[in-house]
């Protein structure tokens, strides 16, 4: 893992269950934004 790699940890409460999403993004902000966007959409649609 190089220095540009970052660790994204998201805690979400969906249906009263705690989900922890851990995503490693290797210096790619667009990928990070895409993953966050898709996760938010999934969480909203899953309600």
N, C-alpha and C positions, 0 to 999 in steps of 0.2 A: 504494500500500500504506500503510495507516494504522498508527498506533503500536501498536494492539492485535494486529496480525498477528504471528504467530510462525512460525518455521521448524522443522519436525520432520525430523530426519535419522536414519534407522534403518539400521544395518548388520546384515545377517543372513547367516549361512552356511548355505545350503540345498544339499544334494547336493554339498558341497565347492565350490560356486560362490559368489562374493561378490556379493550383491545390495545395491545402495544405493537406498533408498526416500526420496525427498525430497517432503514434503507441506507445503504452506502452509496454515495454519489461521488464519482471520481472526477471532481472539477468540472462537472457538467450541470450548470444551473438550469438550462432548458429542460434537461431530463428530470431534474428535481422538481421543477414547476409542473411538468407534465404528470409526474407520479402523484404529486400533491393534488392536482386538479382532478385526476381520475379517482383518487381515493375519496375526495370530498363529494364528487358526483355519486359514487357508489354508496357512500354513507347516507346521502340525502335520499337516493332512490330506494334504499333498503328500509327506510322508516315505514 
